[in-house]
């Protein structure tokens, strides 16, 4: 039996139940962390403190201070909003040729013995 369940953000229909499909356990926690990191503060109505403001950092010059600030935003967001996960390590790297930032987080999900990795590529659109 699954400990954690969340709706699948693709809103796909479960093939046998005819209801919305669910993500469970580790995949549910990873999906939640990804959604939190991709949300800017103030983006969700009536919940102004949820989010990370990572996207506003994409147009800054990429320096060691920017890396430290991005890591701090990621850590604060996960620590404050996702009680099912603890951060073990955060790696941030710049890919200026493709106008994006690569984020890799190693997380320890509560009630799971093995650490899991969350990889995100955040792109500059403008």
Residue pairs with C-beta under 8 A, 6 or more apart in sequence:
2 22
2 24
2 25
2 28
3 24
3 25
3 111
4 24
4 25
4 28
4 29
4 84
5 22
5 23
5 24
5 28
6 22
6 23
6 24
6 28
6 31
6 32
7 20
7 21
7 22
7 23
8 20
8 21
8 22
8 23
8 31
9 31
9 35
10 21
11 20
12 20
12 21
13 19
13 20
13 21
14 20
14 21
14 22
22 28
23 31
25 109
25 111
25 112
26 109
26 112
26 116
29 82
29 84
29 85
29 107
29 109
29 116
30 107
30 116
30 118
32 82
32 84
33 78
33 82
33 85
33 105
33 107
33 118
34 118
34 120
36 50
36 51
36 52
36 77
36 78
36 81
36 82
37 52
37 54
37 74
37 77
37 78
37 103
37 120
38 52
38 54
38 55
38 120
38 122
39 50
39 51
39 52
40 51
40 52
40 53
40 54
40 55
40 56
41 48
41 49
41 50
41 51
41 52
41 53
42 48
42 51
43 51
44 50
44 51
49 80
50 81
51 77
52 73
52 74
52 76
52 77
53 73
54 70
54 73
54 74
54 101
54 103
54 122
55 122
57 66
57 69
57 70
57 73
57 101
58 100
58 101
58 122
58 123
58 124
59 124
59 126
60 66
62 94
62 96
62 101
67 92
70 92
70 101
70 103
71 90
71 92
74 87
74 90
74 92
74 103
74 105
75 87
75 90
78 85
78 87
78 105
78 107
79 87
83 110
84 109
84 110
85 107
85 108
85 109
85 110
86 107
86 108
86 110
87 105
87 106
87 107
87 108
88 106
88 107
88 108
88 115
89 105
89 106
90 103
90 104
90 105
90 106
91 103
91 104
91 105
92 101
92 102
92 103
92 104
93 101
93 102
94 101
94 102
95 101
95 102
98 123
99 123
99 124
100 121
100 122
100 123
100 124
101 121
101 122
102 119
102 120
102 121
103 118
103 119
103 120
103 121
103 122
104 117
104 118
104 119
104 120
105 117
105 118
105 120
106 115
106 116
106 117
106 118
107 115
107 116
107 117
107 118
108 115
108 116
109 116
